Amino acid sequence: MTLSATAPHELLLDRLGDLAEIIDTSTLTRALYSSDASLYRVAPQAVARPRTSDELVAVVRAALEIGMPITARGAGTSCAGNAVGPGLVIDVARHLTTIHSIDETSRTAVIDPGVVQEQLQVAARSFGLRLGPDPSTSTRCTVGGMIGNNACGPRALGYGRMADNVVSLDIITGTGELVTLGTDDLPELRNLVASNLGLIRTEFGTFSRQVSGYSLEHLLPENRFNVPRFFSGTEGTLGVIVRATVRLVADAPERLMVALGYPTMPDAGDDISRLLQFSPTACEGLDRRIVDVVVAKNGPDSVGVLPAGDGWMFLELVGDDAAEVRSRADALLAHAAATEGWIVDDPVRAAELWKIRADGAGLAGVSLDRPAYGGWEDAAVPPQHLGTYLREFDALLTRHGLQGLPYGHFGDGCVHCRIDFPLTADGGAEGYKAFVEEAAQLVARFGGSMSGEHGDGRARSALLPHMYTPEAIELFGQVKRIFDPEGLLNPGVLVDPAPVEADLRMVAVSRSPLSSTDAEFVEAVHQCSGVGKCLANSTAGGGVMCPSFQATRDEKDSTRGRARALQEMVNGSLISQGWRSPEVAAALDLCLSCKGCARDCPTGIDMAAYKARVTHERLKGRLRPRNHYALGWLPRWGRLITAIPGIGPLINAVGKAPVLGAALKFGAGVDGRRQIPRFASRTARSQLGEIPVGSKGRVLIWVDSFSDCFESTSFAAMVKVLVGLGYEPEVLNETACCGLTWISTGQLDGARRQLANAAKVLAPYVAQGVPIVGVEPSCTAVWRSDAPELLPDDANVAALNGKVLTLAEFLATDEDFVAPDLSGHTIVAQPHCHHASVIGWNVDRQLLEATGATLIVVGGCCGLAGNFGVERGHHEVSVKVFEHDLGPAIEANPDAIVLADGFSCQTQLTSLAGRASMSLSELLATH
């Protein structure tokens, strides 16, 4: 259909009428959906978020009627560029998340396409069932997306690919027709298959991980013309899934791991085909390169003892009978040509070994000298050729001057690899194309598949002629024309593909002016690979990232969404006003600066630092919002107020008065529903009093501005604890502010001045060997992250790194300290975000566990996050964040001791729940 002169998105809005509200054409949203987890960037014209199946059908038909290309998108975690497109992107993950039924008898589930895999696993668990395929993105990937790219995961040996677990599909084709695959006859497709039986039998289904192209083998008569299975892996090019019926399986109760060591990873690859006779459900291979990455990031304890060698395989065997599984594991171990190996029957140790591979995969992209990418991500060869392929693949990397970190599902012959393609260098696109063309030829020579589980997308579709004959490629086109005659469904993928070097995001970035003036910032924001861990309900596992997304479920409020907005700002073609782009301000507005992403994001994104930098640049030389002067300069006001007798109580009284309090809050940019924390009548430092001489020497208690100027007993309690242990605590007579409030409001020049002065005051104590203990965890954490980043050349700052301790860290060095006996008590602990994310909370956990109390550690953020929760416009989100983790935890444990070291956490608990809390020092001082 020929488009009129009217813009396509305007025609779409007009065609949808009242349903136009589900369409978003804003620049920010188009920027958020312009990339997935691949190398590619294609800006859409519009994004649709249908709320029901009927709305999904309506929006697809409307787009088809006006000739607008359509790309269906789940979680956007595609490594191959399957989830970006030039027309309408349909986000099914936002609302289409209903599990309609689970049938225990037939072991099936009927679901919407946007159901997250982990959501289905939780629902099926009560029936003793699960969805078999388990990709690494299971906490956020949608089942519709898994069907689209024929996802597998490490246990495909036992459970098969997604194609093996699809029963029926309701789809809408490129003609707008609703079709039920598995029931409807589809005579045109039957006739096409009947005319090409020889071709299909010789070129398709040659081994388990041949998922590139269309899996036409499922349509053969001997395979009962199984269209739902065939549709899996068609990547949205033949139809949009409206509803799916998938097969569920029951896990076998007995499980063992066999860990094997080899001289090299290719040696392990040589051995795998001999070991498949023992029916492992999973087999993961890796080598020293991945292990070294994990050790460098997480320490040697994160790896532990491995079998001798520099290459390893971990195999999992399961069954119904423990003796049978053990016998099979013994036989496998005896048969393996490994240097050393053993059976791992401790499930905790087995989980640690699986985690090495998982952690290494996450860290692979940021562990080489140059950024590493997934453009050649998951090729597969028949397992009998794996060892030889790995040797030749390493030689190929060397010839092209590239480094990679390979690992993979060795039982299926599938190899993942992140490679440091120099995409921003001159000739980056051409060099990338040259490598993947040669890599494709290598895989094809071994009878392999360009893709082993992630699909072809924009990364590999153009490489399919290396793998298939011209007749097979033509057959793909004929299939496409049956389902999508106008070529509107996910154009550029599989059929009539775009060149592999087209639309590479980093190549476009290399032309950005900011790449030459601030390359460090550009590289930092592009560390986000789009894998989307921030989209998961990550706080359930004790994570923090990303609190505002947990509250709003809006892509712009995720770490990935914010990174995408910053990447588009750098690119400059869509978000075009640089640091002062309103789209960037909108994306960063609800960032709590919790630093959860700095720990929880596998690529190390530090959105708090990026937000501070952007705010600094945006407001440089301009009048700032009033809360920046009120809250950003709070330490100054606090010192002034507590220095003048009677001012603190007066302001406290004014803050409680209805009219004057409202005026005070308005002037400070504080939400009227918030209570202003009570100022102390005099500073905490002035209350130190006479301290007896301690036998263990001096300890400097670094009193931050919050602890010093607001009503709190944490400082006094810390003094009591240290004196009781025989120390001689002292405080500074000089101002030493870490500048945290300047940092969080993007006043970085002021922050640097505050930090330099504080470091100059504190560094002599380090030189004298006097321990320094901080009271407020967020301020203590500044010396571990923000200070070295803002003042990298300051010798005083360098001297303080790792020397300003939390109380728990300090007590861990004292052999005389014994945790109090709190047996019979329950402690609900809210680690401060910066404490957990920057410093780490394990030492505190160990101390509290030693008390014998029942310990409940809350994941996530309290929601106040310094000045964020009190600022106008943030109150609702702050409350929702509180209600996600902390609120339910204290509600479920009304008699528990609530532990919160952070001033923000304590304030949030008091204001939103009326619940008193205590810091660790208060807990120890009172028990």
SVG drawing of the C-alpha trace seen along z (x, -y; Angstrom):
<svg xmlns="http://www.w3.org/2000/svg" viewBox="-13 -32 64 79">
<polyline fill="none" stroke="black" stroke-width="0.4" points="0.0,0.0 1.3,-3.5 1.4,-5.9 -0.1,-9.3 1.9,-12.5 0.6,-12.4 3.1,-11.0 2.5,-7.3 2.1,-7.7 -0.5,-10.3 -2.4,-8.0 -2.2,-5.3 -3.5,-7.6 -6.4,-8.6 -7.2,-5.0 -7.2,-3.9 -9.6,-6.7 -10.3,-6.2 -7.5,-3.6 -4.9,-6.2 -4.1,-6.6 -2.1,-3.3 0.3,-4.8 3.3,-6.9 5.1,-9.0 7.2,-11.1 10.9,-11.5 11.8,-10.0 9.8,-6.8 11.1,-6.4 14.6,-6.7 14.0,-4.1 12.8,-1.5 15.4,-2.3 17.8,0.4 17.5,3.8 20.4,5.9 22.1,6.0 24.6,3.8 21.8,2.2 19.9,-1.0 16.7,-1.7 14.4,-4.5 10.7,-3.6 8.0,-6.0 5.8,-5.0 5.4,-2.6 2.2,-0.8 1.4,0.7 -1.8,2.6 -3.7,3.4 -5.8,6.4 -5.6,9.0 -8.4,7.1 -6.3,3.9 -3.3,5.9 -5.2,7.2 -6.7,3.7 -3.4,2.0 -1.7,4.6 -4.6,4.4 -4.5,0.6 -0.8,0.5 -1.1,3.1 -3.9,1.1 -1.7,-2.0 1.4,0.0 3.3,-0.7 6.1,1.8 5.5,3.7 8.0,5.1 6.7,7.1 8.8,6.7 8.9,8.5 11.5,7.5 13.8,6.1 16.7,8.5 17.4,9.7 21.1,10.0 20.6,10.1 18.5,7.1 15.2,8.9 13.3,6.3 14.0,3.0 12.2,1.7 11.6,-1.4 7.8,-1.6 5.6,-0.6 7.1,1.3 4.5,3.1 5.5,3.6 3.6,6.7 5.5,6.9 3.8,3.8 0.2,5.1 -0.2,8.4 0.9,10.5 -2.0,12.8 -1.6,16.5 -5.1,17.6 -4.8,21.2 -2.5,24.0 -3.8,27.5 -2.0,30.0 -3.4,33.0 -2.3,32.0 0.8,30.1 0.1,27.0 -0.3,23.3 -2.3,20.7 -0.7,17.3 -0.4,13.9 2.8,13.2 4.1,10.7 4.2,13.2 7.7,13.2 9.2,16.7 9.9,16.4 6.3,15.3 5.1,18.6 7.6,20.6 6.3,19.3 2.7,20.0 3.5,23.5 5.6,24.4 2.5,25.0 1.6,27.8 5.1,29.3 5.7,28.1 7.9,25.6 8.6,24.3 11.6,26.3 13.8,23.7 15.6,21.4 17.6,18.6 19.8,16.5 17.3,13.6 14.5,15.7 13.7,13.0 12.6,10.5 12.3,12.2 8.8,12.8 7.6,16.2 6.4,14.6 9.9,13.4 11.3,16.9 9.0,18.3 10.0,15.6 13.7,16.5 13.3,20.2 15.1,19.7 16.9,22.6 19.1,22.0 21.7,24.3 19.2,27.2 18.0,27.6 19.7,31.1 17.0,32.1 14.0,30.0 14.6,29.0 14.3,25.7 11.2,23.5 10.0,25.0 9.8,28.4 7.6,26.8 4.9,25.0 1.5,26.6 -0.5,24.1 -0.4,20.4 -3.0,17.7 -1.3,15.3 -2.3,12.4 -0.6,12.6 0.6,9.9 -2.7,10.0 -4.5,9.1 -6.0,12.6 -6.3,14.3 -5.0,17.8 -4.7,20.6 -1.5,22.6 -2.0,26.2 -5.7,26.2 -6.1,24.2 -5.1,26.1 -3.0,23.5 -3.3,25.3 -1.0,22.8 1.8,23.6 1.1,27.4 1.4,27.2 4.6,25.3 6.1,27.9 4.9,30.8 6.7,29.2 10.0,29.0 10.3,32.2 13.7,33.1 15.1,29.7 13.7,29.5 14.9,33.0 18.5,32.4 19.0,28.8 16.9,28.5 17.0,30.1 20.4,31.5 21.3,31.0 19.5,29.7 20.8,26.2 20.1,25.4 17.8,22.5 18.9,20.1 16.4,19.4 13.0,20.9 12.8,24.4 11.0,26.0 11.7,29.5 8.8,29.3 6.4,29.1 7.5,32.4 4.9,35.2 6.9,37.4 6.8,34.5 3.0,34.2 3.1,30.7 3.7,29.1 3.1,25.4 3.4,24.1 6.9,25.6 7.8,24.2 6.6,20.8 9.0,20.8 12.1,18.9 10.5,16.9 11.3,13.7 8.0,11.9 8.4,12.0 5.4,14.1 2.9,13.1 2.3,11.4 1.5,13.8 -1.8,13.0 -1.9,16.1 0.2,19.2 -0.3,22.6 3.0,24.0 4.0,27.4 5.1,27.7 7.4,30.4 8.2,31.8 11.7,31.7 13.2,35.0 13.9,35.1 17.5,36.3 20.3,34.1 24.1,34.4 26.9,32.3 30.1,33.7 32.9,31.1 35.7,31.9 39.0,30.2 40.9,30.2 44.2,28.7 42.2,26.3 38.6,25.6 38.9,27.1 40.1,30.3 36.8,30.3 35.0,29.7 36.7,32.8 35.3,34.9 31.7,33.8 30.3,36.0 31.6,39.1 29.8,38.0 26.3,37.4 25.6,41.1 25.2,40.5 22.2,38.2 23.2,35.0 20.4,32.3 23.0,29.6 26.7,29.2 28.4,25.9 32.0,25.2 34.3,22.4 38.0,21.7 40.6,19.7 39.5,16.5 36.1,16.5 37.3,17.7 39.9,14.9 37.2,12.3 35.1,13.6 38.1,13.8 39.1,10.2 35.6,8.9 34.4,11.0 37.6,12.5 39.0,16.0 36.4,17.2 33.8,16.7 35.4,19.6 36.9,21.9 38.8,25.1 38.3,26.3 39.6,29.6 43.1,29.3 43.4,27.6 42.6,24.4 39.3,25.6 36.3,27.0 33.0,28.7 30.2,28.8 27.6,31.5 24.2,32.0 22.6,35.4 19.0,35.8 16.7,38.7 14.0,40.3 16.3,42.7 19.3,41.5 21.3,44.7 20.8,44.6 21.8,41.0 24.9,41.7 25.8,44.7 25.5,42.7 27.7,39.9 30.4,42.5 30.3,43.9 30.6,40.5 33.5,39.6 35.3,42.8 34.7,42.4 35.8,38.7 39.2,37.9 39.6,35.2 42.8,34.2 40.8,34.3 37.2,34.5 34.8,35.2 31.2,35.5 29.6,32.5 26.8,33.8 26.6,30.6 23.8,28.5 25.3,25.3 28.7,26.0 27.0,27.0 25.2,23.6 28.5,21.8 30.0,23.6 27.0,22.7 27.3,19.2 30.9,18.9 29.6,19.3 26.6,17.0 28.8,14.2 31.4,14.5 28.9,14.2 27.5,11.0 31.0,9.5 32.3,10.5 31.3,7.3 33.3,5.0 36.3,7.1 38.6,6.7 40.8,3.7 38.1,2.5 34.4,2.8 33.1,6.2 29.9,6.8 27.7,9.7 27.5,9.4 28.8,12.9 27.1,14.3 25.8,17.8 26.9,19.8 26.5,23.6 28.1,26.6 27.3,30.3 29.0,31.4 31.4,33.8 33.1,30.9 33.1,28.6 36.8,28.9 38.1,28.3 35.7,25.4 36.9,23.7 40.6,24.0 39.8,22.4 37.6,19.8 40.4,18.7 42.7,18.5 40.2,16.4 40.0,13.9 43.8,13.7 44.0,13.1 41.6,10.2 43.4,8.7 40.4,9.3 39.9,10.7 36.9,12.7 35.6,14.6 34.0,17.8 31.9,20.1 28.8,22.1 26.3,25.0 28.8,27.6 26.3,30.5 24.5,28.7 27.7,27.3 26.6,23.8 29.3,21.2 28.7,17.7 31.4,15.0 31.6,11.3 34.2,9.8 36.0,6.4 35.1,5.2 36.6,1.7 33.3,0.3 34.2,-3.3 37.5,-3.2 37.9,-4.2 36.6,-1.4 34.8,0.2 31.8,1.2 33.8,2.7 36.1,4.6 33.0,6.0 31.5,7.2 34.8,8.8 35.0,10.8 31.4,12.0 31.5,13.0 34.6,15.2 33.1,16.5 30.0,17.5 32.0,19.4 33.8,21.2 30.6,22.3 29.1,23.4 32.2,25.5 31.4,27.6 27.7,27.9 26.7,25.4 24.2,22.7 24.8,18.9 22.6,18.8 22.2,21.5 19.5,19.9 19.2,16.1 17.8,15.9 19.3,14.3 17.9,10.8 19.8,8.0 23.1,9.6 23.0,12.8 20.1,12.8 22.4,11.5 24.8,14.3 22.3,17.1 23.5,17.7 26.7,19.1 24.6,21.8 21.8,22.4 21.6,23.0 20.0,20.3 17.0,22.7 16.5,22.7 16.9,18.9 14.2,18.6 12.0,21.0 12.2,18.6 10.9,15.8 8.0,17.9 7.0,18.8 7.3,15.1 4.9,14.1 2.3,16.6 2.1,15.1 3.2,11.5 2.8,10.6 3.6,6.9 6.7,7.6 5.5,5.4 6.3,7.7 9.8,7.1 11.4,6.0 15.1,6.4 15.1,9.8 15.5,13.3 14.0,12.4 15.4,9.5 17.7,8.7 19.5,5.5 23.4,5.7 25.0,6.8 26.9,3.6 23.9,1.3 22.5,-0.6 25.3,0.3 24.8,-1.9 28.4,-2.4 29.4,-3.4 26.9,-6.2 28.1,-7.2 31.6,-7.6 30.5,-10.5 29.1,-12.4 30.9,-15.5 30.7,-14.3 32.8,-11.3 35.8,-13.5 35.2,-15.9 34.1,-13.5 34.9,-10.0 35.0,-8.6 31.3,-9.6 30.3,-8.2 32.0,-4.9 30.4,-4.7 26.8,-5.1 27.3,-2.6 28.4,0.0 24.7,0.8 24.2,3.7 20.4,3.7 20.3,7.2 17.7,5.7 18.5,7.1 17.0,3.9 13.6,4.9 13.5,7.9 11.9,7.9 15.5,8.0 14.9,6.8 13.5,10.3 17.1,11.6 18.3,8.7 19.2,6.4 18.4,2.7 18.1,1.9 15.9,0.2 13.6,-1.2 11.6,-3.6 11.0,-1.0 9.7,1.4 7.2,-1.4 6.2,-2.6 7.0,0.4 7.8,-2.3 10.8,-1.6 12.0,-5.2 12.4,-4.6 14.7,-1.6 18.4,-1.7 18.4,-0.5 15.8,-3.1 17.9,-5.9 21.1,-4.6 19.2,-4.5 18.2,-8.1 21.8,-9.1 23.0,-7.0 20.6,-8.8 21.7,-12.2 25.3,-11.2 24.2,-10.1 22.4,-13.5 20.1,-12.6 16.9,-11.9 17.5,-13.5 19.2,-16.6 19.7,-19.2 22.6,-17.6 22.9,-18.0 19.8,-20.2 17.5,-17.8 14.2,-17.7 13.9,-14.0 17.1,-13.3 15.8,-15.3 12.5,-13.3 14.3,-10.0 16.6,-10.9 13.9,-12.7 12.8,-9.6 16.3,-8.1 16.8,-7.9 20.6,-7.9 20.6,-4.8 23.6,-3.3 21.9,0.1 22.8,0.4 26.5,-0.1 26.4,3.3 23.4,5.1 23.9,4.3 26.2,6.8 27.8,4.1 28.4,1.8 26.2,-1.2 26.4,-3.9 23.3,-5.9 23.6,-8.0 27.0,-9.3 25.6,-9.9 22.6,-11.8 24.9,-14.0 27.1,-14.8 24.1,-15.5 22.5,-17.8 25.8,-19.6 26.2,-20.2 22.6,-21.1 22.5,-23.8 26.1,-25.1 26.0,-28.9 22.2,-28.9 19.8,-29.6 19.0,-26.3 15.8,-24.9 15.2,-26.3 15.6,-22.8 19.2,-22.7 19.9,-25.6 17.8,-24.4 18.5,-20.6 21.7,-20.7 23.3,-23.1 21.6,-21.4 24.9,-20.8 25.6,-24.6 22.1,-25.4 22.4,-22.7 25.7,-24.0 24.3,-27.6 21.1,-26.6 22.8,-24.5 25.4,-27.1 22.9,-29.7 21.1,-28.7 17.4,-28.4 17.2,-28.5 16.8,-24.7 13.7,-24.4 12.2,-27.5 12.5,-26.0 11.1,-22.8 8.1,-24.6 7.6,-26.6 7.8,-23.3 4.9,-21.9 2.7,-25.0 0.2,-24.6 0.7,-27.9 4.3,-28.7 5.3,-25.1 3.7,-25.0 5.5,-28.2 8.8,-26.8 8.4,-23.6 7.4,-25.5 10.4,-27.7 12.7,-24.7 11.0,-22.8 9.8,-20.2 6.5,-18.3 3.8,-19.6 3.0,-16.1 6.4,-15.6 7.5,-16.4 10.7,-18.3 13.3,-16.4 13.8,-18.0 17.0,-20.0 19.1,-19.3 19.3,-22.0 23.1,-21.6 25.5,-19.6 26.2,-16.0 29.9,-16.7 29.4,-19.2 27.7,-16.5 30.8,-14.2 31.8,-15.2 34.7,-13.7 36.0,-10.4 38.1,-8.1 41.5,-7.1 41.1,-3.9 43.5,-1.0 43.0,-0.3 43.8,-3.8 42.1,-6.6 39.3,-6.2 38.0,-9.1 34.2,-9.1 33.6,-11.0 30.3,-12.7 28.4,-13.6 26.1,-16.6 22.9,-14.6 24.0,-13.0 25.5,-16.2 22.7,-18.6 19.4,-16.6 17.9,-14.9 19.6,-11.4 21.1,-9.1 23.2,-7.1 26.4,-9.1 26.0,-8.8 25.3,-5.1 28.5,-4.7 30.5,-6.5 29.1,-4.1 29.9,-1.0 33.5,-2.1 34.2,-3.2 32.8,0.1 35.3,1.9 38.2,-0.2 38.7,-2.7 39.1,-6.5 36.7,-8.0 37.2,-11.6 35.5,-14.0 36.7,-16.7 36.7,-20.3 36.8,-21.3 34.2,-20.9 34.7,-17.9 31.7,-17.4 31.7,-14.8 29.6,-16.9 27.0,-14.2 24.1,-16.6 26.0,-18.7 26.7,-15.5 23.1,-14.3 21.9,-17.7 24.6,-17.8 26.6,-20.7 29.9,-19.0 32.2,-21.9 30.9,-22.5 31.1,-18.8 34.8,-18.8 35.5,-21.8 33.8,-20.1 35.5,-16.8 39.0,-18.3 38.6,-20.2 37.3,-17.1 40.0,-14.9 42.6,-17.4 41.2,-17.3 40.8,-13.5 44.0,-12.3 46.3,-13.1 44.4,-10.7 45.1,-7.9 48.8,-8.9 48.8,-8.6 47.2,-5.2 44.0,-6.4 41.0,-4.4 38.1,-6.4 34.5,-5.2 31.6,-6.9 28.1,-7.3 26.0,-7.7 26.5,-5.0 25.7,-7.1 28.4,-9.6 30.8,-6.8 30.3,-5.3 31.3,-8.6 34.9,-7.9 34.7,-4.6 33.1,-5.8 32.3,-9.4 35.4,-10.9 37.9,-8.9 35.9,-9.6 35.5,-13.3 39.1,-13.9 41.1,-11.1 44.4,-13.0 43.9,-14.1 46.5,-12.3 44.4,-12.9 41.3,-11.3 43.4,-8.3 44.7,-7.9 41.2,-7.7 39.9,-5.1 38.9,-2.1 40.0,-3.8 36.7,-5.3 34.9,-2.3 31.4,-1.4 30.9,-0.4 30.5,3.3 33.7,3.2 35.6,1.7 34.2,4.2 35.2,7.1 38.9,6.1 38.4,6.2 39.1,9.7 37.4,8.8 34.1,7.9 31.4,10.4 27.9,9.9 25.1,9.7 22.8,12.7 19.5,11.8 18.1,15.3 14.4,15.2 14.3,11.8 13.5,11.0 15.5,8.2 14.1,6.7 17.2,4.9 17.0,2.3 20.6,1.9 21.1,-1.7 21.3,-1.6 24.8,-3.1 26.0,-0.9 24.8,2.3 25.8,1.2 29.1,-0.6 30.5,0.8 28.8,4.1 26.7,5.3 28.1,8.8 30.1,7.8 26.9,6.4 25.0,9.5 27.6,11.7 27.6,9.6 23.8,9.8 23.7,13.5 26.1,14.0 23.5,12.6 21.3,15.6 18.4,13.4 16.1,14.3 17.4,11.9 15.2,10.7 17.2,8.5 15.0,6.2 16.0,5.9 15.4,2.7 15.4,-1.0 13.4,-2.7 12.2,-5.2 13.4,-8.4 16.9,-8.3 18.3,-11.6 16.5,-14.6 14.7,-12.6 11.6,-11.6 11.0,-15.0 11.2,-16.9 8.0,-18.1 6.9,-15.8 8.5,-12.7 6.2,-11.8 4.0,-9.3 6.9,-7.3 8.7,-7.5 5.7,-5.9 5.4,-3.2 9.1,-2.3 8.6,-2.0 5.5,0.2 7.5,2.6 9.8,4.1 10.3,2.2 6.7,1.5 5.5,5.1 8.5,6.5 7.7,4.4 4.0,5.0 4.6,8.7 6.8,8.5 5.1,6.1 7.1,7.2 10.5,7.2 13.4,4.9 13.7,2.6 17.3,1.9 18.2,-1.0 21.5,-2.8 20.6,-5.4 19.1,-8.7 16.9,-8.5 15.7,-5.0 14.9,-6.0 13.0,-9.1 11.0,-7.2 10.0,-4.6 8.9,-7.2 6.9,-9.3 5.2,-6.6 4.8,-3.8 5.1,-5.5 7.7,-2.8 10.7,-3.5 14.0,-2.0 17.5,-1.9 20.9,-1.9 23.5,0.8 25.2,-1.3 22.0,-1.8 21.2,1.9 24.6,2.8 24.5,0.1 21.1,1.1 21.7,4.9"/>
</svg>
